[in-house]
Amino acid sequence: MVSSAYSSSAQSSGVRVYLVTGATGAIGKAIARQLAAKPNSEVVLVCRDGDKAQRAVREIIAATGNEAVRFELADLSEHLEIRGLAERWTGPLHALINNAACTPRTRQETSEGIEMQFATNVLGYFRLIDAFADTLKASAPARVVNVASYWAGGLDLNDLEFTRRRYDSDSAYRQSKQADRMLSAAFSERLLPYRIAVNACHPGDVNSKLSNDLGFGGHETPDHGAETPVWLATDPAGQQHSGRYYEHKHEVVCSYSRDREAVDALYRVCSNYSIR
């Protein structure tokens, strides 16, 4: 982990460093581009495919004129790759935007033997926040933005990997987005004393590979979908409030996050996965 020694100089430079996952997808790339267009921003894209990552970086630099855009390769369904990403990170991180997600039509498992949607959409968020916690603390005030969804529900704490239930991509996705909203509340309680705000949001109904894999279209543009995550990552409101859930830049009461017993149980389950 990174020590707190650099935090004061990083803050005085005025540069804000953002890490965006799933940054070659429709919404992720729009988030990264909008962040790169902000003054004094440095944006790091986390991607699985090197060719796509290079193209995305070139597109964003060309669109914004900001040369401080680069990428890191990591498969966020794999714990070792997340740990490797955090270990090779140097310098501050002011905002982590968890956006990466997958929705395979059939049940798949990672090399760790974990169901793919749960590993990527839930454990990926959990493990990234955990791995970068010390870096975020040293960079505080800092933020975590978890891209979740209004399309959430059906979480079964006793069958998170669909080993008992019949696997259904839509059900697995809805469960994962409920979990993301709940984990935002769990991490908010733990990180708020360190001046790290953790919030979740619905990005909008964007026509993307993910939405198409789920059998939906989407009537909103990627730029529209990026607005709320970028707002939470950059607007003062995103630092002033924590543990909240937003849609279209407005707070929406999240009943899932208010179930403290379930929130704590999910956090414990994810913690146990991460110490395997």
Disulfide bonds with the S-S distance in Angstrom:
none
